[in-house]
Amino acid sequence: ANYNFPTLMKMEWPVYGNLTMNYSMDKMVYFETLGQYRYNPALMIKTDVGTSVHASANGIVKEVYKSSELGNVVVLDIGEGYEVTYGQLDNITVSVGDVVEMNEVIATVAEPSVYYTMEGSNLYKLTKDGVVMNPMDVLP
């Protein structure tokens, strides 16, 4: 499977729902649960617990881990230095080294971690060579 991410290619949404919080690295936004302003390196997409989470692009699973902030996490290497991080997951169906195709189900949406109880369930982050970038630049 070719997982090189052509720079002009669009990705697909991992879940469908309203944006609870947009990417914001140029100005701080208010996180209701934490009661503080922070930069937001991700999109937060509101959706129901149990909703299937799909791979946004072809890739290889680079990491699967748990964190107090993001809950269960899958990191997908989609080529050319691009990585997609999915947080707040449950029922993860992929393992490190797995090759996944765009739209393949990789997990379901979990209850949000204690960091995001007010904001909703899904976190989604895109990086290029380790630097966060706005996923809206490549989503349809």
N, C-alpha and C positions, 0 to 999 in steps of 0.2 A: 504494500500500500504506500502510496506517495503521501507523505505528510509534510512536504515543504509547503509553506504558506505563501502563496504568491502575494506580493505586497498589495496588489489592488483587489484581491478577492474579498468578498464579503463573508462574514460568518453567519451562522444561524443562532437564534435565541436558544438558550439552554432550557428555559421554561417561558411560558407566556403569562404576563400579568402586568399590572401597573408598576411603574417605578416608584418605590417607596422613597428612595434616595438616589440622586444622580451622582455620578463621578464628579468630584470636586477637589482638585489639587491646587487650584489658583486662589480659592478662598475657603475659609473654614465654614462648615455647616453644623447645625445643631443636632446632636444625637440625644433624643428624648430619654432613652433608657439611662444613659450615663449622666444626663444633665450637664453636658459640656459641649463646647464647640471643638471640632476636630476636622482635619482634612479627610476626605473620603476617597480612597484609592480604588473603589469598586462601584459597581452598580448593585443596588439592592432591589430585587424584583419581588413584588408581593405575590405570593401564590399559596395554595393550600398545602398543609402538611400531607405528605404521601404522594404528591404530584411527581411524575417521572421527570428526571433531569437528563437532558440529552447533551451529548458532546457537540460543541459549537463548530468544530472543524475536525478533519482527520488528524490523528496524532498518536503519540505513544505516551502511556501513563508513566510519568516521571516520579511522582510521590503519592502516597496515601498515608495520611497521618491525622492525629486528633490534636486540637488546640483548645484552650479554654475560651478563647475569643471566637474562633471560627467553627468550632465543633469538629465534625468529621470533614476532612478536606481531601479532594483529589486535584492534583496538578497535572495538566496535560501539556506535553511538549508538542507544539504544532509546527515546528520547523522554523528555520531562518532566525533563531533567537527569540521567537514568540512563545509565551507560555500563558495558559489560561488556568486560573485557580477557581475552583468551585468550593464553597463552604456551606455549612449548615446542612450536611448530607446525612442520610440514613440508608440502610440497605444497599451499600456500595457493591456493585457487581463486577468491578474491574480490579486488577492487581498491577503492581509495578511491572513494567515491561510489556503489558498488553498493548496491542495495536487496536485503536478504535476508529470507527468511521463517523463522519458527520451525521448527526441525528440519532446515533446509537444511544440507547439508555445506559447511563453509567451509575445511577443511584436514584433515590427518591429524596424529596425535601423533608428535612427533620424539623422538630420543634426548634425555634431559634435558641441560641445560647443565651446565657444570662446577660451578655453584653447588648443584646438586640431584641429583648422581649417586646418593646414598643414598636420597633421598626418593621418586623416581619421576618420572613423565613429564609430568603435566599440571597446569598452573596456571590459576587461574580467579579473576577479581576483579570485584567489582561496586562502582561508585561512584555517588553521587547528588550532583550539583553539585560534583564533585571530591573529595568526602569518602568514604573507603571505608566500606562497610557489609557486614553479614554476609549472604552469598548464601543461607545456610540459611533466612533469613527469607522468601524468596520461591521457594525450590525445593520441589517436591512431596515 
